[in-house]
Each structure stands twice: as C-alpha cells, then as structure tokens.
Amino acid sequence: MIRTRLTDLFILTLPILSAPMAGAGGGALAAAVSRAGGLGFIGGGYGDPVWIEQQMTLAGDTPVGVGLISWKLADNPAVLDQVLAAKPAALFLSFGDPAEYVPAIRAAGVPLILQVQSLRDAQHAADLGADVIVAQGAEAGGHGESRATMTLVPEVADWLAGSGSGSEAVLVAAGGIADGRGLAASLMLGAEGAVMGTRLYASDESLAHDNMIAASVAASGDDSLRTSVPDMARRLRWPGRYSVRVLKNAFTRRWQGDMAGLADAIEVEAPRWVAAQAAGDTEVANTIVGEAAGLIRDRCPAAQIIQETADQAEALMARFGSQEET
C-alpha cells in the first residue's frame, strides 16, 4: 500500500487513476482499476448519453468516476446532469474552461478533478476549488499541449505549496506513466499519485480495437506524434491550443503539414478515416496512445497492470530510500 493524500481522499489502496480515455475506457476497465485498488474512470469523451449510461451500468456497484471534455459539454450540458445524477466517485474535466460547470458539480457533492497542461491552468483550477489537479505532460496519449511532465509537475507542486492561495488540491501527474518507475517518479516530483492511460489502453478490458491495441504494443515512443490531422478527419472542432498524440501512419504521413489539402479532400477523407477506425485499419485511422507505448510489452488484465506498477514503485522507493539512509 502506498498512502498519499490521493488515497486518503478516495479511500484507495494505491495512488493510481485510470485516464478517462474516449473510445477505450469503458465501464469494465474503470471497474477493474477500482477493484485493483486505484480509481477507474469511464471516458465520457464527446458526451454520448446512451453510451455513458451503458458503461456506468457495466461498472455495476464498483465506485468509478467519469471524465468529460469541457469544451464539448457546451453542445449538450444535460450530459453533466445525467452523470452527476448517477453519483460517480469523481468528475474528471479536461480541455477548456470548466468554470461554468463547477457550481453544479459542487451542488451534487461530487469530487472535482481538473486536468491542466500549464501552470496558468493549474492556478485557474485552484481558484475554481478543484479537489484534484492533474498536471498532464505532452508525452500523454490523446489531447494535450507542449509542456513536459518532468517539469510541469514540480512547477505546479511548488506553486501549490508556496502560493498562499489556500488551495488544498491534491496534485496528480499524467503523461508518459506506464509502470512503477513512472509512479515513483511522479511521487518524487511532488505529485501524490499518477494517471495511467496508454498502458491501460493495452489491457484486456480496453474497448479499443484489437488491431490498435496490437499496434500500441508493437510501437516505440518514437512512433508517436502530436498532430491535428485526426481531429480534422473526424470533423471535431478542437480548440487550437490542443493537439492529439497518436501513432504515425500512412494517413498522418500524407496529411501532416498539408492541413489545407486535407480540408479540400475532407468529403472523401473523413468517412474513410471513420470507417477505418471501426474496422481497425491502423494505416488510415490513428491509434490514440502516447510515448509510453514504448514501455508496453504485452496485453494483460488491468488488475495485473495496476498491481505490477504498485509493486515496482514500492520496491524502487524502498531501495532508494534505504540508500539515502546509508
């Protein structure tokens, strides 16, 4: 057991959260992570109310949280009411200003997790009264920005410790964390836990297509890139500050650097990309994982991933702690 303020807040045995991965993080994966001692999250992503309800039903009585995209909530604010009515263990908001949604979350008594990609965003999250601030580095799969985990996390930790803001927010690290080394490093950087995404993308419970999971296992970190090509292909109106980290493929090689050309060809390329995603065609649709793909060796149950991560972190901290004492 690794005890931190994160484990105390949610009554966990391990300071690990699963990333709310749209398209991969469903109820089965979230519940498996929670049963293993962490806290799992359903990736509510783009706010499909039917899908979210199905996945929460799959999680059963196991406490799980739900993640939503802040800017996308504006299209259907009722999704937030639906999620809050189900009493999730926490609400995880990312990407965009969440300020307008905070009063409803507070009124529902649901713990609020805000994911940030810069110190300025972390300061805003603290001002909003976040219970947990997730500092996400650019190594992460899916959407994010440019700051690296190694520097962003301690900078936010130092600000929280010395700002005089009065924030009691618990800091959690995200981006590039795939094993016990990443968890131990997160704690040394000043975080009180870690978010794991890419490694759990390659779990037995993941909803990602088998071909894409196989691609994530086979890839190295060199095979990923940050791009806006898949968002244009999916006709998603992501704010310009965010790009998505995916595995390179023929589609990104063709269109990266030629967004105007992709826009001109969108009537053909958009349905081609969407059909490829459903079919698991990894040369057209992109596998949405991060640099931690290079640390994945196999696909296995989520509980095994969580336990092995915790065991390795504990062993490392004990080893280097004993060296300090001598």
N, C-alpha and C positions, 0 to 999 in steps of 0.2 A: 504494500500500500504506500503510495506517495501522497502525502497530505499537503494541500495548499489551500489558499482561500477559495480557489475554484471548487475543490472537492467539498469544502465546508458549505459553500453556497448552495450546491445542488445535491448534497449528500451522496457523493460519488466515492468510489474506492481508487479511481485513477483520474488524473487531470487531463483527460483526453475528450475532445469533442469531434464528432464527425462533421465534415463540411456539408452544408446543405446543397448537394450537387444536383442541379436540374438535370433530369433525364437519367440519373444513376442512383441518387439517394432516395429510395422509397421507404415504405414502412418496415419491410423486412430487414433492410440494412440498418436503419435507425434503431430498431428494437434490439438487434443483435449487438450493436455497440453499447447500448444501455445495459443489457444483461451482462455484458463483459466487464462492466464497472465504470465505463465512461458515460457520456450523454450523446445519444444519436439524434440526428436532425433529418427530417424529411425536406427534400429540396423542392419547395413550392414554386420556385422559379418564376415562371411567367403567369402564374395565377390562375391555373385551370381549376375551378372549384370542384368539379366532379372527381378529377384525378386526386386532388388533395384529400378529399373525403375518403376515397378508396384506400389511399395509403395510410391514413390515420386509423382506419378500420383494421388494416393488416397489422399495424403495430399493436393492436389489442390493448391490454391493460398496462403494458410496459410504458413507463414515462419516456416520452420523446419530445423534442422540440420541432419547430417548423421554421424554415428560412424563406424569406420573401425578398424580392427586388424592389427597393424603394421607389425608383422612378416608374416602374411598371404598375405599381399599385394605383397610380392615378387613373389608369384605364378602367379599373374595377375595384373601387375601395371596399365594396361589400365582401371581398375575399378576406380582408383583415378581420371583419366582424365574424365571419364564419370560422376562421382559425381560432380567434380568441374565445369564441363560444365553446370550442372543444377543449379548452383548458390545457394547452400544451405546457410542457415543462419549462419552455422558454420560447421567446420570439426573436429570431435572428434576422436583422435587416441589413442589407448591403446595397451600396451603389445608389447615390443620390441623397438628397437631404431628407432625413426621416422625421423632421421636426413636427410636421402636421399629424403624424400618426402616434406620437408619443402619448398624448393625453388619453386616447382610447386604450392603449396598452397599459398605462398606469391604472386606469379605472378598472380594468379587468384583473389587476393584480398579478399579471404575468411578467416574470423577469425579462428584462430587455437587454439583448446583445446587439451591439452596433459594430459592424466591421468597417475599418478605415484603412486608407492607403497612404496617409500623410500625417504629419504632426498636427497640421491645422485641422484636419478632420477629426483627429483624436481629441483635440481641445473642444471642438464643437460637440462631440459625443459626450464628453464630460459635462459640458454645460447643460446638455439635454437630460442628464441624470442617468446615463447608461449604467446598468448593473455590471456589465462586462463589455470591455472594449477589445476587439480582435484587431491586432495590427497585422495586416496582410502584406507580405512582400511580393515582389514581381515574379518570384520563382513559381508562384502558385499556378495551378491549372485553372482554366476558366478566366473570368474577367478580373481585371486589376489595373494597376498603374506601373510606375517605374522604380519606386523605392525598394531596396533590398531588405529582406528580413533581418539580416545580421546587424544593420544599422538602425532600421526603423524601430524595432522592438526596444532596444535600450534607450533610444532617444525618448520614446513615449514613456517608458518606465521612469526615466529621470524627471520628466516633466510632471508626471503624476505624483512622484514622491516630493517634489520641491516647489510645486506651483502655488501652493496656498489656495488652490481652487476649492478645496473642501470635498473634492470627488473621492468617493470610496470605491470607484470602479475597479474591478478585477481585470488585470491585463492578460490577454492570451495571445500567443504567437501563431501565425499561419504563413504558409508559403515554403515549400521545399522540405516539409517534415514527413518522413516516411518510415522512421524506425526509432529505436531508443536513443540513438545519437542525437537525432533532431529534438526529441522531447527533453533530454538532458540539457542540450544547448539552449533550448527555449527558457528553461528554468534559470540557467546561468546568466542569460541576457536580461533577466528581470521579469519575465512573464511568470504566470502561475499555472500555466497549462498550455496545451497546444491543440490546434485544429489539424486534423488529418483528412485530406481529400483524395489525392491521386492514388495513394496506396490502397485506400478502401474502394476506389473505383475498380480495382482489380481484385475484388473479393467475390466469394461465391454468391453473396446476396445482392450484388450490384445489378441494377436494371440496364446497364449499358449492353450493347450488342456484343455477343461473344467475339466477333471479329475485332471489335475495337478494344476489348479487354486484352485479347491476344496481342494486338499492336502495342498496347501500353506496356505489356510485359517484355516484349522484344525490343523496345526503344531504349535509347540512351538519352540523357538530358540534352545532348547536342541536337537531337531530332525535334526539339520543340521551338516554337517561335511565338512572339506576340504579334497579333495582326488584327485587322478589322474585316478581312475578307469573308470569314464565315458569317459575320453579322449582316453584311450586305447581302450575302447569298440567301440568308434566312429572312431578309427584309425586316430586320429588327432595328428599331430606332435608338440604339445605344448612344448615350451622351458621348461627345467626342473625347472626353478625358480618359475613357476606358477602352482598352483593347482586350482581346481574349488570347490566352495561351493555349495552343493546340499542337498536335504533331504535324510536322510538314508533310505535304503530299503533293500529288500532281496538280490538284486544284489550286493550292496556295502558290506553288511554283509558277503556275500560269498567270495568276491574277495579282499576286503581291507586287506592289509598285505600279499597278495599272488599274486603279480603282475606277477611273473614268471609263475604261474599256469594259470593266465588269458591269458598271451601271448601264452602259449601252446594250449589253448582252443579257441583262437580268431576266427578261421574259423567258429565255431558254435556260439560263444557268440556275436560277432559283429553284424551279421544280426538279431540275437534275440533282441539285445538292440535297434537297429534302427526300427525294426518292432513294438516293444513295445512303442517307442516314438510316432510313427504315430497313434497307437491305444489308446494311453493314459493309458497304463498299468503302474501304478506308482510303482509296486513292481519289475519291471525289469528296465525300463527307469527311470532316476532320474529327479525329479522336481528341476529346477535350480533357487533356491532362497536362500536368506541369513538368518541371525539370526533375522532379522526384521519380519520374518514370525510370530514370537510370538506376534507381535503387531497388526496383521491383524485380524479383527473381521468379515469382510464381503467383498463381491464383489460389487462394485458400479462404477458409471461413473468416469472417470479420472478427470473431472472438479470438481466433488464433493470432491474427494481426495485432489486436489490442494487447493481448497478453504478452506476446513476444516483445512488443515495443516497451511495455512497462518493465519486463524482466531485464531487458538490455539497459534501459535507463537507470534502474536501481543498481545494477552491477557497476555501471560506469561511475555513478555518483559515489558509491561505496569505495570503489577503487581509488578515485582521485581524492576523495575526502580523507582516506587513510594516508595518502601520500602527503597531503597538506599537514596532517598531524605530526608526521615524522620530520 
